[in-house]
Structures are given as C-alpha cells and as structure tokens.
Amino acid sequence: MSGVGSLKERLRKVVLDTGLLVEYIVRKSNYREFLKELLSAAGEGEIELYVSPVTVAEVYYIASRIYSAAGLPNPDDEALRFATWVHRKFSVVEMTFDLLIKAGELKRGLRLAFPDCFVIASAELVRGSALFKKVEREMQPVMKQLKQHNVLFADEIMARE
C-alpha cells in the first residue's frame, strides 16, 4: 500500500499538483501506484479528486516536454491526450474571481510559484487539501503556513505506510 488508505481516512477532497500528476506517465515512477490508488478510491466514491485550471495547462506543457525527451514522434499529440484525460478524470475547479484573488493572496503571503498558489487556492475553495509530490525548496521556509492551509505531500504519505 502506498499511503492512499491513510489519506482516505482523513480526506474527502484532494486537489493534485502538476508535479504529482505527471508522474503518472513515467512508467517506473515511485508515485505511479499511489496515483492509481487515488484514482481507484475516486472511482469508488471514497474521495473526490480535483485539479486547478492552471494545472491542466501545466500538465500539457510538462507532458509534452517529457514525451519529447522520451523521443516520441508526436509529443504534443500525446501531451494533449494526457491533458484531456486529466480534464476528464478530475474535476477542474472553476476559474472564478474568488479563485484568482485567493491565489493572489497566497502568492503575496507565501511567495510560492503561481501554479502552486492556484492548487492551494483551489483546495481551499472546495474545502479540501492540496496534494503535492514533495516539499519543494521554495516551500521549506513556509512549511508551518502550508500545514495551516491543509497542504499535504505524497512522499510523506507514502513513507508512513
């Protein structure tokens, strides 16, 4: 078990970050099984999975780079397929004025990358938790505030089990 069991016990709504989502297309990723378990739990109605609208765009861009580096003949087509799959599998939080202002407030207060602020803001709007792959360097100085914003990290969850 890769930690999804303990996640399901605590959460009902989870907003995933791009860094974690793109691990799904990396066949040998340590996070792939974790993501499969999340999707299975969502399919069974045990949790609800979301992405921010910015995440969908970022998924397309990063997937295209991954597919290109892997030498696939049509990396943009593959990236579009993956982004479309993400858009269909996950509920996309609506890009509202409230989301924009909340992301701006988080950017001002936490000084994180805007896509990360959109993930956290989206989680707050759906009253869920933001789920990132791991603690990024820019997050380290604001870890206490991130915990207050209900931010979780897949590597910490996976390490518990």
N, C-alpha and C positions, 0 to 999 in steps of 0.2 A: 504494500500500500504506500502511496507516495504522499500522503498527508491530506487528501481530499476528505477523508472521513472526519477528521477533527475540524476541518473547515466547515463542513455541512452542519455540524453540531452548533456552531456559533453564528453562522450567517445564512441569510436567505437571498441577499442581493449582492452581486460582485461585479465591479467594473474592471475589466482587464486592460492592462497597458500593452502597447505595441511590442516592447521588448520580450514579453512573455508570449504573446500570440504568435510571433514569427518563429518561435521555437518549434511550433507545430510542423513546419515544413522542413525542419532539419531532422532527418531520419534518425540520427544517432544522438539526438539531444536528450539530456537527462530530464528535461521538462516535458517531453512529449507525452509520456504516460500520465503525468499529472494533469495535463490538459485534456487528455482523453477521458480521464476520470471526472473532471469538471463537466465536460460535455455530456457524459453519461448521466451524471447527477441532475443536470439541467433537463435532459430528455425524460427523466423520471419525475420531474416536477419538484425535486428536492431543493434546488436552488435556482435563482434567476441570474442569467449572465448578460452583461451589458458591455458596450464599448462607447467611447465618446465619438462624436463625428470626426474629430481631428485624428483619432486613432485609425479610422478607416482609410483616410488619405495617407497616413504614415505607413500603414501596413502595405498599401500598394507600392509606395516608393521603396521601402526596405526589401520587400519580397522581390521586386524587380532587380534590385542590386544583388540579392542572394542568388536568384536564378541565373543572372548574367555571369556572376563569378563561378557558378557551377557549370557554365558552358552550355546551357540550354539554348536551342536555336531561336526561340521566341520568348525571351524573358518577360517582356511586357504583357504578352497574352497570358502567360502563366500567372503573373502577378495580378492581372485583372481577374482571373478565375479565382485566385485565393481571396482577394479583396471582396469579390462578390459572395463567396462562401461565408466569409466573416459577416458581411452585411446581412445575410440570410439567417445565419446560425445564432447571432447575438442581437439583442435589442439595441438599437442605436438611440442613445439619449438625444432628444430633440435639441437643436441649436437655438435656444431661446435667449432673450435679453438677460434673464436671470443667470443662465449658464455663463454667458460672456462676462458679466460683472463679477460673478463668483470666481471665475478663472483669473480675471484681472486682480482681484483682491488677493488671491493666493500667490500670484506672481509677485505682487508688491511685498507681501509679508514673508514668503518663503524663499523667494529668488530662485525658483526652480525653472527648468525649461517649460515653455508654454504648453507643449503636449502633455507633460506630467501634471500641470495645473488643471488642464481640461479633464484628465482622468479623475483627479481628486474632486474637482467641482461636480463632475457627473455623478460620482458616487454619493456626494452629499445631497444632490438633488433627488436621487432615487432612494435616499436613506439606506445606503448600503456601504460597502467597503471597497476601497481601491486596492487592486492587487497588481503588484509589480514583480518582476522576475527576481531582482535582488536590490540591495541598498546600493544606489549609485553614489559616486564620490560627492556630488553636489548636495546629496540628501543627508550626509553624515552630520553636518553642523545643526540640522533642524530635525533630528530624529524625534525629539520629545514632542515637537509640534505635529509631526507627521502621525505619531501614535494617537494624538488627540483628534486628528482628522480621520481616524479609523483606516489608516494605511497599513497594508499587510505586504509581506514579501514571500514569494513562493519558496525560495531556498530555505527560509526559516521554517515554514510549514512542513516542507519535505524532510527537513533534518529532525523534526520531532518524532517522526514515525520510523 
